Amino acid sequence: MKSICLITLLLISALRLPGQVTGTDTANYPRPFVLGMVEEIPSAILGENRILNIYLPEGYNENDTIHFPVIYLLDGSADEDFIHIAGLVQFDSFDWIQQIPKSILVGIATVDRRRDFTFPTTVEEDKKNNPTCGSSGNFISFLEKELQPYIRNNFKTNHSRTIIGQSLGGLLATQILFEKPRLFDRYIIVSPSLWWDNGSLLHKAIADFDNTSIYIGVGKEGLAPTQTPHVMEVEANILADKLIQVHRKNVRVFFDYLPAENHATILHQAVFNAFRLLY
């Protein structure tokens, strides 16, 4: 297990993160703007190495006694959602905002999201359109048995664990919530692709859990404002209702409809709202 390199950004001057160049620096310019670190870890379960993009909060110190919550981000490649979600984590943890505690963000870079984020389907069209699909069980085992222990053993973490997933990532987060809910204590599920396998996940029983906070956000998923609600909007409502009816100790469910957003634009606003509600 080794660190490959540092993510460098030259144009994102709005983020004041560890390693940022300040006006008092006298080193030669230009120089890299450091946002986080990149780790590569081998996975025996997946049979491949996986890339992690990791943001450490301001004040993180290996020699300190402070331990931090961890937020796991699906679709966490640098060219996917890692950079802008890192910005939200940093912004919302400013001392004068304190919407969330200072947190470690672990972006899991995508290899094959249709393989990793979907369970086996009985729908032939799904199989045809997604020939590598159906291995979410392996990916969940990777999260539980390899990734979480790696982060726990190599970083100063506490017991708080959040997962963020949108679209097929939201489908995966929902599957984890139903099958292994104690892997995380906060779930941020955005525009989940619950249509997969004819919506079969919504008909499954939910494993026993408690002390969990769940945010479900969905936008105007259809093509036109006057269109009949898209299946993703309907099924997100069904998921929220199903979870609300689960009367278990300290389980909170928040449903957030964002009609001004669509499938492409919703994630940033939804995660901002989720941070406010869940924390």
PyRosetta script that sets phi, psi and omega in degrees:
from pyrosetta import init, pose_from_sequence

init()
pose = pose_from_sequence("MKSICLITLLLISALRLPGQVTGTDTANYPRPFVLGMVEEIPSAILGENRILNIYLPEGYNENDTIHFPVIYLLDGSADEDFIHIAGLVQFDSFDWIQQIPKSILVGIATVDRRRDFTFPTTVEEDKKNNPTCGSSGNFISFLEKELQPYIRNNFKTNHSRTIIGQSLGGLLATQILFEKPRLFDRYIIVSPSLWWDNGSLLHKAIADFDNTSIYIGVGKEGLAPTQTPHVMEVEANILADKLIQVHRKNVRVFFDYLPAENHATILHQAVFNAFRLLY")
pose.set_psi(1, 126.3)
pose.set_omega(1, -175.0)
pose.set_phi(2, -148.9)
pose.set_psi(2, 156.6)
pose.set_omega(2, 174.1)
pose.set_phi(3, -85.8)
pose.set_psi(3, 129.5)
pose.set_omega(3, -176.9)
pose.set_phi(4, -85.3)
pose.set_psi(4, -52.4)
pose.set_omega(4, -172.7)
pose.set_phi(5, -166.5)
pose.set_psi(5, -178.7)
pose.set_omega(5, 173.7)
pose.set_phi(6, -103.9)
pose.set_psi(6, 138.8)
pose.set_omega(6, 171.6)
pose.set_phi(7, -69.3)
pose.set_psi(7, 131.0)
pose.set_omega(7, 179.2)
pose.set_phi(8, -119.9)
pose.set_psi(8, 135.3)
pose.set_omega(8, 178.6)
pose.set_phi(9, -128.8)
pose.set_psi(9, 131.2)
pose.set_omega(9, -178.3)
pose.set_phi(10, -101.1)
pose.set_psi(10, -16.3)
pose.set_omega(10, -170.7)
pose.set_phi(11, -114.7)
pose.set_psi(11, -4.6)
pose.set_omega(11, -175.2)
pose.set_phi(12, -96.9)
pose.set_psi(12, 72.1)
pose.set_omega(12, -174.9)
pose.set_phi(13, -79.2)
pose.set_psi(13, -6.5)
pose.set_omega(13, -178.3)
pose.set_phi(14, -76.9)
pose.set_psi(14, -18.6)
pose.set_omega(14, -176.9)
pose.set_phi(15, -92.6)
pose.set_psi(15, 121.9)
pose.set_omega(15, 176.1)
pose.set_phi(16, -99.5)
pose.set_psi(16, 93.8)
pose.set_omega(16, -173.2)
pose.set_phi(17, -119.7)
pose.set_psi(17, 168.5)
pose.set_omega(17, 177.8)
pose.set_phi(18, -54.7)
pose.set_psi(18, 129.8)
pose.set_omega(18, 179.0)
pose.set_phi(19, 94.4)
pose.set_psi(19, 1.5)
pose.set_omega(19, -178.2)
pose.set_phi(20, -69.7)
pose.set_psi(20, 143.1)
pose.set_omega(20, 174.6)
pose.set_phi(21, -72.6)
pose.set_psi(21, 134.1)
pose.set_omega(21, 177.9)
pose.set_phi(22, -115.1)
pose.set_psi(22, 171.9)
pose.set_omega(22, -177.5)
pose.set_phi(23, -66.2)
pose.set_psi(23, -16.2)
pose.set_omega(23, -178.4)
pose.set_phi(24, -93.2)
pose.set_psi(24, -5.8)
pose.set_omega(24, 179.2)
pose.set_phi(25, -68.8)
pose.set_psi(25, 142.4)
pose.set_omega(25, -177.9)
pose.set_phi(26, -116.2)
pose.set_psi(26, 6.2)
pose.set_omega(26, -179.2)
pose.set_phi(27, -68.8)
pose.set_psi(27, 165.1)
pose.set_omega(27, -179.8)
pose.set_phi(28, -64.8)
pose.set_psi(28, 150.5)
pose.set_omega(28, 177.3)
pose.set_phi(29, -122.1)
pose.set_psi(29, 154.8)
pose.set_omega(29, -3.7)
pose.set_phi(30, -73.2)
pose.set_psi(30, 159.2)
pose.set_omega(30, 177.2)
pose.set_phi(31, -143.1)
pose.set_psi(31, 156.8)
pose.set_omega(31, -176.4)
pose.set_phi(32, -64.1)
pose.set_psi(32, 145.9)
pose.set_omega(32, 170.7)
pose.set_phi(33, -99.3)
pose.set_psi(33, 118.0)
pose.set_omega(33, -172.1)
pose.set_phi(34, -91.9)
pose.set_psi(34, 120.9)
pose.set_omega(34, 177.9)
pose.set_phi(35, -97.9)
pose.set_psi(35, -37.9)
pose.set_omega(35, -176.9)
pose.set_phi(36, -169.5)
pose.set_psi(36, -155.9)
pose.set_omega(36, -179.8)
pose.set_phi(37, -131.4)
pose.set_psi(37, 155.3)
pose.set_omega(37, 179.1)
pose.set_phi(38, -114.9)
pose.set_psi(38, 128.9)
pose.set_omega(38, 176.8)
pose.set_phi(39, -117.9)
pose.set_psi(39, 148.5)
pose.set_omega(39, 171.8)
pose.set_phi(40, -119.2)
pose.set_psi(40, 125.8)
pose.set_omega(40, 179.0)
pose.set_phi(41, -124.3)
pose.set_psi(41, 139.1)
pose.set_omega(41, 176.8)
pose.set_phi(42, -79.3)
pose.set_psi(42, 142.5)
pose.set_omega(42, 176.9)
pose.set_phi(43, -121.6)
pose.set_psi(43, 113.8)
pose.set_omega(43, 174.7)
pose.set_phi(44, -69.7)
pose.set_psi(44, -32.5)
pose.set_omega(44, -178.7)
pose.set_phi(45, -66.8)
pose.set_psi(45, -44.7)
pose.set_omega(45, -178.1)
pose.set_phi(46, -88.4)
pose.set_psi(46, -15.4)
pose.set_omega(46, -179.6)
pose.set_phi(47, 70.5)
pose.set_psi(47, 33.7)
pose.set_omega(47, -178.8)
pose.set_phi(48, -162.6)
pose.set_psi(48, 164.7)
pose.set_omega(48, 172.5)
pose.set_phi(49, -85.3)
pose.set_psi(49, 146.9)
pose.set_omega(49, 179.0)
pose.set_phi(50, -124.0)
pose.set_psi(50, 141.2)
pose.set_omega(50, -179.9)
pose.set_phi(51, -94.3)
pose.set_psi(51, 134.0)
pose.set_omega(51, 175.8)
pose.set_phi(52, -117.8)
pose.set_psi(52, 131.9)
pose.set_omega(52, 170.1)
pose.set_phi(53, -102.1)
pose.set_psi(53, 123.2)
pose.set_omega(53, -170.3)
pose.set_phi(54, -124.6)
pose.set_psi(54, 125.5)
pose.set_omega(54, 172.6)
pose.set_phi(55, -103.3)
pose.set_psi(55, 127.5)
pose.set_omega(55, 176.3)
pose.set_phi(56, -105.5)
pose.set_psi(56, 134.7)
pose.set_omega(56, -174.8)
pose.set_phi(57, -69.8)
pose.set_psi(57, 157.0)
pose.set_omega(57, 175.5)
pose.set_phi(58, -57.8)
pose.set_psi(58, 132.6)
pose.set_omega(58, -178.3)
pose.set_phi(59, 95.4)
pose.set_psi(59, -5.2)
pose.set_omega(59, 177.9)
pose.set_phi(60, -63.9)
pose.set_psi(60, 129.0)
pose.set_omega(60, -176.3)
pose.set_phi(61, -145.2)
pose.set_psi(61, 121.7)
pose.set_omega(61, -178.4)
pose.set_phi(62, -58.9)
pose.set_psi(62, -26.4)
pose.set_omega(62, -176.2)
pose.set_phi(63, -93.6)
pose.set_psi(63, 0.4)
pose.set_omega(63, -178.6)
pose.set_phi(64, -89.1)
pose.set_psi(64, 165.5)
pose.set_omega(64, 179.0)
pose.set_phi(65, -93.5)
pose.set_psi(65, -5.1)
pose.set_omega(65, -177.1)
pose.set_phi(66, -76.1)
pose.set_psi(66, 134.7)
pose.set_omega(66, 175.6)
pose.set_phi(67, -117.6)
pose.set_psi(67, 150.6)
pose.set_omega(67, -168.5)
pose.set_phi(68, -122.0)
pose.set_psi(68, 150.9)
pose.set_omega(68, 169.8)
pose.set_phi(69, -63.8)
pose.set_psi(69, 158.1)
pose.set_omega(69, 178.2)
pose.set_phi(70, -121.2)
pose.set_psi(70, 132.5)
pose.set_omega(70, 174.5)
pose.set_phi(71, -112.2)
pose.set_psi(71, 120.1)
pose.set_omega(71, 179.2)
pose.set_phi(72, -97.9)
pose.set_psi(72, 127.1)
pose.set_omega(72, -176.0)
pose.set_phi(73, -114.4)
pose.set_psi(73, 115.2)
pose.set_omega(73, 170.5)
pose.set_phi(74, -73.0)
pose.set_psi(74, 157.5)
pose.set_omega(74, -172.4)
pose.set_phi(75, 54.2)
pose.set_psi(75, 47.6)
pose.set_omega(75, -172.1)
pose.set_phi(76, -98.4)
pose.set_psi(76, 24.9)
pose.set_omega(76, 174.8)
pose.set_phi(77, -68.6)
pose.set_psi(77, 159.2)
pose.set_omega(77, 179.0)
pose.set_phi(78, -62.6)
pose.set_psi(78, -30.1)
pose.set_omega(78, 179.6)
pose.set_phi(79, -96.4)
pose.set_psi(79, 13.1)
pose.set_omega(79, 174.8)
pose.set_phi(80, -113.2)
pose.set_psi(80, -106.7)
pose.set_omega(80, -171.2)
pose.set_phi(81, -112.2)
pose.set_psi(81, -1.9)
pose.set_omega(81, -173.3)
pose.set_phi(82, -62.3)
pose.set_psi(82, -46.5)
pose.set_omega(82, -171.9)
pose.set_phi(83, -65.1)
pose.set_psi(83, -47.6)
pose.set_omega(83, -175.8)
pose.set_phi(84, -75.9)
pose.set_psi(84, -28.6)
pose.set_omega(84, 175.4)
pose.set_phi(85, -73.3)
pose.set_psi(85, -35.6)
pose.set_omega(85, 173.7)
pose.set_phi(86, -59.1)
pose.set_psi(86, -38.6)
pose.set_omega(86, 177.1)
pose.set_phi(87, -62.9)
pose.set_psi(87, -41.1)
pose.set_omega(87, 177.5)
pose.set_phi(88, -65.3)
pose.set_psi(88, -42.0)
pose.set_omega(88, 179.5)
pose.set_phi(89, -61.4)
pose.set_psi(89, -44.7)
pose.set_omega(89, 179.4)
pose.set_phi(90, -65.8)
pose.set_psi(90, -46.8)
pose.set_omega(90, -177.9)
pose.set_phi(91, -62.6)
pose.set_psi(91, -47.4)
pose.set_omega(91, -175.4)
pose.set_phi(92, -72.6)
pose.set_psi(92, -11.1)
pose.set_omega(92, 178.0)
pose.set_phi(93, -104.1)
pose.set_psi(93, 6.8)
pose.set_omega(93, 173.1)
pose.set_phi(94, -53.8)
pose.set_psi(94, 145.4)
pose.set_omega(94, -177.9)
pose.set_phi(95, -59.3)
pose.set_psi(95, -33.2)
pose.set_omega(95, -177.8)
pose.set_phi(96, -87.8)
pose.set_psi(96, -0.2)
pose.set_omega(96, 175.7)
pose.set_phi(97, -114.0)
pose.set_psi(97, -55.1)
pose.set_omega(97, 175.1)
pose.set_phi(98, 50.9)
pose.set_psi(98, 44.4)
pose.set_omega(98, 174.8)
pose.set_phi(99, -75.1)
pose.set_psi(99, -32.3)
pose.set_omega(99, 173.4)
pose.set_phi(100, -135.8)
pose.set_psi(100, 158.7)
pose.set_omega(100, 174.2)
pose.set_phi(101, -71.3)
pose.set_psi(101, 157.4)
pose.set_omega(101, 173.5)
pose.set_phi(102, -55.8)
pose.set_psi(102, 131.0)
pose.set_omega(102, -168.8)
pose.set_phi(103, -138.8)
pose.set_psi(103, 155.3)
pose.set_omega(103, 170.3)
pose.set_phi(104, -88.8)
pose.set_psi(104, 132.2)
pose.set_omega(104, 175.9)
pose.set_phi(105, -109.1)
pose.set_psi(105, 126.8)
pose.set_omega(105, 178.6)
pose.set_phi(106, -114.8)
pose.set_psi(106, 106.2)
pose.set_omega(106, 176.8)
pose.set_phi(107, -90.4)
pose.set_psi(107, 121.3)
pose.set_omega(107, -179.8)
pose.set_phi(108, -92.3)
pose.set_psi(108, 107.9)
pose.set_omega(108, -176.3)
pose.set_phi(109, -64.5)
pose.set_psi(109, 141.5)
pose.set_omega(109, -176.3)
pose.set_phi(110, -77.3)
pose.set_psi(110, 138.2)
pose.set_omega(110, 169.6)
pose.set_phi(111, -111.4)
pose.set_psi(111, -59.2)
pose.set_omega(111, 177.6)
pose.set_phi(112, -147.2)
pose.set_psi(112, 94.0)
pose.set_omega(112, -172.4)
pose.set_phi(113, -69.1)
pose.set_psi(113, -30.8)
pose.set_omega(113, 178.0)
pose.set_phi(114, -68.1)
pose.set_psi(114, -34.3)
pose.set_omega(114, 175.1)
pose.set_phi(115, -70.8)
pose.set_psi(115, -48.4)
pose.set_omega(115, -170.0)
pose.set_phi(116, -80.4)
pose.set_psi(116, -27.4)
pose.set_omega(116, -170.7)
pose.set_phi(117, -103.8)
pose.set_psi(117, -0.9)
pose.set_omega(117, -178.1)
pose.set_phi(118, -120.8)
pose.set_psi(118, 145.5)
pose.set_omega(118, 172.6)
pose.set_phi(119, -92.0)
pose.set_psi(119, 166.9)
pose.set_omega(119, -178.7)
pose.set_phi(120, -57.3)
pose.set_psi(120, 141.9)
pose.set_omega(120, -179.1)
pose.set_phi(121, -117.6)
pose.set_psi(121, 150.9)
pose.set_omega(121, 175.3)
pose.set_phi(122, -95.0)
pose.set_psi(122, -3.2)
pose.set_omega(122, -176.1)
pose.set_phi(123, -87.5)
pose.set_psi(123, 117.0)
pose.set_omega(123, -175.1)
pose.set_phi(124, -62.3)
pose.set_psi(124, -36.0)
pose.set_omega(124, 179.3)
pose.set_phi(125, -64.9)
pose.set_psi(125, -39.0)
pose.set_omega(125, 175.6)
pose.set_phi(126, -59.0)
pose.set_psi(126, -44.8)
pose.set_omega(126, -178.8)
pose.set_phi(127, -64.2)
pose.set_psi(127, -40.7)
pose.set_omega(127, -178.8)
pose.set_phi(128, -66.4)
pose.set_psi(128, -43.9)
pose.set_omega(128, -177.8)
pose.set_phi(129, -77.2)
pose.set_psi(129, -19.0)
pose.set_omega(129, -176.5)
pose.set_phi(130, -134.6)
pose.set_psi(130, 72.5)
pose.set_omega(130, -170.6)
pose.set_phi(131, -63.8)
pose.set_psi(131, -19.1)
pose.set_omega(131, -179.8)
pose.set_phi(132, -98.5)
pose.set_psi(132, 8.2)
pose.set_omega(132, -170.1)
pose.set_phi(133, -69.6)
pose.set_psi(133, 164.2)
pose.set_omega(133, 165.5)
pose.set_phi(134, 106.2)
pose.set_psi(134, 10.6)
pose.set_omega(134, -175.0)
pose.set_phi(135, -113.1)
pose.set_psi(135, 28.8)
pose.set_omega(135, 180.0)
pose.set_phi(136, -61.8)
pose.set_psi(136, -29.6)
pose.set_omega(136, 178.3)
pose.set_phi(137, -58.6)
pose.set_psi(137, -41.1)
pose.set_omega(137, 177.1)
pose.set_phi(138, -65.5)
pose.set_psi(138, -40.1)
pose.set_omega(138, -178.6)
pose.set_phi(139, -67.2)
pose.set_psi(139, -38.9)
pose.set_omega(139, 177.2)
pose.set_phi(140, -63.7)
pose.set_psi(140, -39.9)
pose.set_omega(140, 176.3)
pose.set_phi(141, -63.4)
pose.set_psi(141, -38.8)
pose.set_omega(141, 175.4)
pose.set_phi(142, -59.6)
pose.set_psi(142, -45.8)
pose.set_omega(142, 178.6)
pose.set_phi(143, -59.6)
pose.set_psi(143, -45.8)
pose.set_omega(143, -174.4)
pose.set_phi(144, -74.4)
pose.set_psi(144, -45.1)
pose.set_omega(144, -167.8)
pose.set_phi(145, -99.5)
pose.set_psi(145, -17.7)
pose.set_omega(145, -178.1)
pose.set_phi(146, -121.8)
pose.set_psi(146, -51.6)
pose.set_omega(146, -173.7)
pose.set_phi(147, -71.1)
pose.set_psi(147, -54.0)
pose.set_omega(147, -178.8)
pose.set_phi(148, -58.3)
pose.set_psi(148, -45.0)
pose.set_omega(148, 175.7)
pose.set_phi(149, -61.1)
pose.set_psi(149, -37.2)
pose.set_omega(149, 178.9)
pose.set_phi(150, -62.4)
pose.set_psi(150, -47.4)
pose.set_omega(150, -179.8)
pose.set_phi(151, -64.6)
pose.set_psi(151, -42.8)
pose.set_omega(151, 179.9)
pose.set_phi(152, -61.7)
pose.set_psi(152, -37.8)
pose.set_omega(152, -175.7)
pose.set_phi(153, -84.0)
pose.set_psi(153, -18.5)
pose.set_omega(153, -174.1)
pose.set_phi(154, -113.7)
pose.set_psi(154, -7.4)
pose.set_omega(154, -179.3)
pose.set_phi(155, -135.4)
pose.set_psi(155, 160.7)
pose.set_omega(155, -177.0)
pose.set_phi(156, -85.7)
pose.set_psi(156, 91.5)
pose.set_omega(156, -174.1)
pose.set_phi(157, -115.1)
pose.set_psi(157, 154.0)
pose.set_omega(157, 169.3)
pose.set_phi(158, -104.8)
pose.set_psi(158, -161.1)
pose.set_omega(158, -172.8)
pose.set_phi(159, -89.8)
pose.set_psi(159, 0.6)
pose.set_omega(159, -177.9)
pose.set_phi(160, -85.2)
pose.set_psi(160, 125.2)
pose.set_omega(160, -178.6)
pose.set_phi(161, -134.7)
pose.set_psi(161, 125.1)
pose.set_omega(161, 179.0)
pose.set_phi(162, -117.9)
pose.set_psi(162, 144.4)
pose.set_omega(162, 172.5)
pose.set_phi(163, -122.0)
pose.set_psi(163, 140.0)
pose.set_omega(163, 177.7)
pose.set_phi(164, -120.5)
pose.set_psi(164, 127.0)
pose.set_omega(164, 177.0)
pose.set_phi(165, -146.8)
pose.set_psi(165, 137.4)
pose.set_omega(165, 177.2)
pose.set_phi(166, -121.3)
pose.set_psi(166, 147.2)
pose.set_omega(166, 175.3)
pose.set_phi(167, 61.4)
pose.set_psi(167, -120.6)
pose.set_omega(167, 175.7)
pose.set_phi(168, -62.7)
pose.set_psi(168, -30.9)
pose.set_omega(168, 173.2)
pose.set_phi(169, -64.1)
pose.set_psi(169, -34.7)
pose.set_omega(169, 175.1)
pose.set_phi(170, -68.7)
pose.set_psi(170, -34.8)
pose.set_omega(170, 174.2)
pose.set_phi(171, -61.3)
pose.set_psi(171, -46.2)
pose.set_omega(171, 179.7)
pose.set_phi(172, -62.8)
pose.set_psi(172, -45.7)
pose.set_omega(172, 179.6)
pose.set_phi(173, -59.6)
pose.set_psi(173, -38.2)
pose.set_omega(173, 177.9)
pose.set_phi(174, -66.9)
pose.set_psi(174, -41.2)
pose.set_omega(174, 177.7)
pose.set_phi(175, -60.6)
pose.set_psi(175, -42.9)
pose.set_omega(175, 177.4)
pose.set_phi(176, -61.6)
pose.set_psi(176, -43.9)
pose.set_omega(176, 179.3)
pose.set_phi(177, -59.4)
pose.set_psi(177, -39.5)
pose.set_omega(177, -179.4)
pose.set_phi(178, -74.5)
pose.set_psi(178, -37.9)
pose.set_omega(178, -170.7)
pose.set_phi(179, -100.6)
pose.set_psi(179, -38.3)
pose.set_omega(179, -178.0)
pose.set_phi(180, -139.1)
pose.set_psi(180, 63.2)
pose.set_omega(180, -170.6)
pose.set_phi(181, -62.3)
pose.set_psi(181, -24.4)
pose.set_omega(181, -176.5)
pose.set_phi(182, -79.3)
pose.set_psi(182, 0.0)
pose.set_omega(182, 173.7)
pose.set_phi(183, -65.2)
pose.set_psi(183, -26.9)
pose.set_omega(183, -179.9)
pose.set_phi(184, -139.2)
pose.set_psi(184, 154.5)
pose.set_omega(184, 175.4)
pose.set_phi(185, -109.0)
pose.set_psi(185, -6.9)
pose.set_omega(185, 172.3)
pose.set_phi(186, -135.1)
pose.set_psi(186, 132.7)
pose.set_omega(186, 179.7)
pose.set_phi(187, -121.1)
pose.set_psi(187, 124.5)
pose.set_omega(187, 173.7)
pose.set_phi(188, -112.6)
pose.set_psi(188, 104.4)
pose.set_omega(188, -172.8)
pose.set_phi(189, -113.5)
pose.set_psi(189, 116.1)
pose.set_omega(189, -172.9)
pose.set_phi(190, -120.9)
pose.set_psi(190, 126.9)
pose.set_omega(190, 178.3)
pose.set_phi(191, 41.6)
pose.set_psi(191, 57.0)
pose.set_omega(191, -175.5)
pose.set_phi(192, -68.4)
pose.set_psi(192, 143.3)
pose.set_omega(192, -179.8)
pose.set_phi(193, -84.6)
pose.set_psi(193, 63.4)
pose.set_omega(193, -176.3)
pose.set_phi(194, -74.1)
pose.set_psi(194, -5.9)
pose.set_omega(194, 175.2)
pose.set_phi(195, -68.5)
pose.set_psi(195, -16.0)
pose.set_omega(195, -176.3)
pose.set_phi(196, -55.4)
pose.set_psi(196, 137.3)
pose.set_omega(196, -179.2)
pose.set_phi(197, 53.9)
pose.set_psi(197, 45.1)
pose.set_omega(197, 178.8)
pose.set_phi(198, 56.1)
pose.set_psi(198, 35.3)
pose.set_omega(198, 175.8)
pose.set_phi(199, 70.0)
pose.set_psi(199, 24.8)
pose.set_omega(199, -173.7)
pose.set_phi(200, -63.5)
pose.set_psi(200, -28.9)
pose.set_omega(200, -177.2)
pose.set_phi(201, -62.0)
pose.set_psi(201, -34.3)
pose.set_omega(201, -178.1)
pose.set_phi(202, -66.7)
pose.set_psi(202, -16.6)
pose.set_omega(202, -178.7)
pose.set_phi(203, -97.1)
pose.set_psi(203, 0.8)
pose.set_omega(203, -178.7)
pose.set_phi(204, -89.2)
pose.set_psi(204, 155.5)
pose.set_omega(204, 176.8)
pose.set_phi(205, -73.1)
pose.set_psi(205, 154.0)
pose.set_omega(205, 179.4)
pose.set_phi(206, -101.3)
pose.set_psi(206, 131.4)
pose.set_omega(206, 178.0)
pose.set_phi(207, -62.2)
pose.set_psi(207, 157.0)
pose.set_omega(207, -178.9)
pose.set_phi(208, -66.0)
pose.set_psi(208, 134.2)
pose.set_omega(208, 177.8)
pose.set_phi(209, -158.1)
pose.set_psi(209, 163.8)
pose.set_omega(209, 176.0)
pose.set_phi(210, -153.4)
pose.set_psi(210, 178.1)
pose.set_omega(210, 177.0)
pose.set_phi(211, 49.3)
pose.set_psi(211, 50.7)
pose.set_omega(211, -176.3)
pose.set_phi(212, -133.3)
pose.set_psi(212, 139.6)
pose.set_omega(212, 176.0)
pose.set_phi(213, -116.2)
pose.set_psi(213, 133.9)
pose.set_omega(213, -172.5)
pose.set_phi(214, -130.1)
pose.set_psi(214, 127.7)
pose.set_omega(214, 173.9)
pose.set_phi(215, -113.3)
pose.set_psi(215, 131.1)
pose.set_omega(215, 175.4)
pose.set_phi(216, -124.2)
pose.set_psi(216, 117.0)
pose.set_omega(216, 179.7)
pose.set_phi(217, -118.7)
pose.set_psi(217, 141.6)
pose.set_omega(217, 177.8)
pose.set_phi(218, -147.5)
pose.set_psi(218, 144.2)
pose.set_omega(218, 180.0)
pose.set_phi(219, -106.0)
pose.set_psi(219, -162.6)
pose.set_omega(219, 175.9)
pose.set_phi(220, -82.8)
pose.set_psi(220, 91.5)
pose.set_omega(220, -170.7)
pose.set_phi(221, -78.3)
pose.set_psi(221, -17.2)
pose.set_omega(221, -179.9)
pose.set_phi(222, -75.5)
pose.set_psi(222, 177.5)
pose.set_omega(222, -175.0)
pose.set_phi(223, -85.4)
pose.set_psi(223, -19.7)
pose.set_omega(223, -177.5)
pose.set_phi(224, -140.3)
pose.set_psi(224, 146.9)
pose.set_omega(224, -178.2)
pose.set_phi(225, -58.5)
pose.set_psi(225, -28.0)
pose.set_omega(225, -177.1)
pose.set_phi(226, -90.9)
pose.set_psi(226, -0.9)
pose.set_omega(226, -175.6)
pose.set_phi(227, -69.7)
pose.set_psi(227, 150.4)
pose.set_omega(227, 172.0)
pose.set_phi(228, -56.0)
pose.set_psi(228, 141.1)
pose.set_omega(228, -177.9)
pose.set_phi(229, -48.9)
pose.set_psi(229, 133.5)
pose.set_omega(229, -179.5)
pose.set_phi(230, -66.5)
pose.set_psi(230, 154.2)
pose.set_omega(230, -179.0)
pose.set_phi(231, -57.0)
pose.set_psi(231, -32.5)
pose.set_omega(231, 179.5)
pose.set_phi(232, -67.4)
pose.set_psi(232, -35.3)
pose.set_omega(232, 176.9)
pose.set_phi(233, -67.0)
pose.set_psi(233, -44.9)
pose.set_omega(233, -178.5)
pose.set_phi(234, -63.2)
pose.set_psi(234, -46.7)
pose.set_omega(234, -175.1)
pose.set_phi(235, -72.6)
pose.set_psi(235, -28.8)
pose.set_omega(235, 173.2)
pose.set_phi(236, -63.8)
pose.set_psi(236, -39.8)
pose.set_omega(236, 175.4)
pose.set_phi(237, -63.1)
pose.set_psi(237, -43.0)
pose.set_omega(237, 179.9)
pose.set_phi(238, -62.3)
pose.set_psi(238, -42.4)
pose.set_omega(238, 178.4)
pose.set_phi(239, -60.3)
pose.set_psi(239, -46.9)
pose.set_omega(239, 179.7)
pose.set_phi(240, -60.2)
pose.set_psi(240, -44.6)
pose.set_omega(240, 179.2)
pose.set_phi(241, -62.1)
pose.set_psi(241, -41.1)
pose.set_omega(241, -179.9)
pose.set_phi(242, -62.0)
pose.set_psi(242, -42.4)
pose.set_omega(242, -178.9)
pose.set_phi(243, -72.3)
pose.set_psi(243, -36.8)
pose.set_omega(243, 178.7)
pose.set_phi(244, -62.5)
pose.set_psi(244, -33.7)
pose.set_omega(244, -179.2)
pose.set_phi(245, -76.6)
pose.set_psi(245, -8.1)
pose.set_omega(245, 177.3)
pose.set_phi(246, -83.5)
pose.set_psi(246, 101.9)
pose.set_omega(246, -175.6)
pose.set_phi(247, -88.8)
pose.set_psi(247, 90.1)
pose.set_omega(247, 178.7)
pose.set_phi(248, -128.9)
pose.set_psi(248, 162.0)
pose.set_omega(248, -171.2)
pose.set_phi(249, -63.6)
pose.set_psi(249, 126.9)
pose.set_omega(249, 173.0)
pose.set_phi(250, 54.7)
pose.set_psi(250, 41.3)
pose.set_omega(250, 173.1)
pose.set_phi(251, -104.9)
pose.set_psi(251, 122.2)
pose.set_omega(251, 179.6)
pose.set_phi(252, -116.4)
pose.set_psi(252, 135.4)
pose.set_omega(252, -179.8)
pose.set_phi(253, -126.0)
pose.set_psi(253, 128.7)
pose.set_omega(253, 178.6)
pose.set_phi(254, -121.4)
pose.set_psi(254, 125.2)
pose.set_omega(254, 175.3)
pose.set_phi(255, -108.6)
pose.set_psi(255, 132.0)
pose.set_omega(255, -172.9)
pose.set_phi(256, -132.0)
pose.set_psi(256, 110.0)
pose.set_omega(256, 177.2)
pose.set_phi(257, -96.5)
pose.set_psi(257, 123.9)
pose.set_omega(257, -176.9)
pose.set_phi(258, -118.9)
pose.set_psi(258, 82.7)
pose.set_omega(258, -173.9)
pose.set_phi(259, -67.1)
pose.set_psi(259, -16.9)
pose.set_omega(259, 178.5)
pose.set_phi(260, -80.7)
pose.set_psi(260, -9.2)
pose.set_omega(260, -178.7)
pose.set_phi(261, -110.1)
pose.set_psi(261, 154.4)
pose.set_omega(261, 174.3)
pose.set_phi(262, -118.5)
pose.set_psi(262, -173.6)
pose.set_omega(262, -175.0)
pose.set_phi(263, -61.1)
pose.set_psi(263, -30.0)
pose.set_omega(263, -177.5)
pose.set_phi(264, -82.7)
pose.set_psi(264, -27.3)
pose.set_omega(264, -171.2)
pose.set_phi(265, -107.8)
pose.set_psi(265, -7.2)
pose.set_omega(265, -166.7)
pose.set_phi(266, -73.7)
pose.set_psi(266, -29.9)
pose.set_omega(266, -165.2)
pose.set_phi(267, -59.5)
pose.set_psi(267, -47.3)
pose.set_omega(267, -175.4)
pose.set_phi(268, -60.5)
pose.set_psi(268, -49.5)
pose.set_omega(268, -179.6)
pose.set_phi(269, -65.7)
pose.set_psi(269, -39.9)
pose.set_omega(269, -179.0)
pose.set_phi(270, -64.0)
pose.set_psi(270, -43.4)
pose.set_omega(270, 179.8)
pose.set_phi(271, -66.0)
pose.set_psi(271, -39.4)
pose.set_omega(271, 175.4)
pose.set_phi(272, -58.2)
pose.set_psi(272, -47.0)
pose.set_omega(272, 178.8)
pose.set_phi(273, -63.9)
pose.set_psi(273, -41.0)
pose.set_omega(273, -178.5)
pose.set_phi(274, -62.3)
pose.set_psi(274, -42.5)
pose.set_omega(274, 178.2)
pose.set_phi(275, -58.4)
pose.set_psi(275, -41.9)
pose.set_omega(275, -179.7)
pose.set_phi(276, -65.1)
pose.set_psi(276, -40.4)
pose.set_omega(276, -175.5)
pose.set_phi(277, -80.1)
pose.set_psi(277, -42.1)
pose.set_omega(277, -172.5)
pose.set_phi(278, -77.0)
pose.set_psi(278, -26.9)
pose.set_omega(278, -177.9)
pose.set_phi(279, -102.8)
pose.dump_pdb("model.pdb")
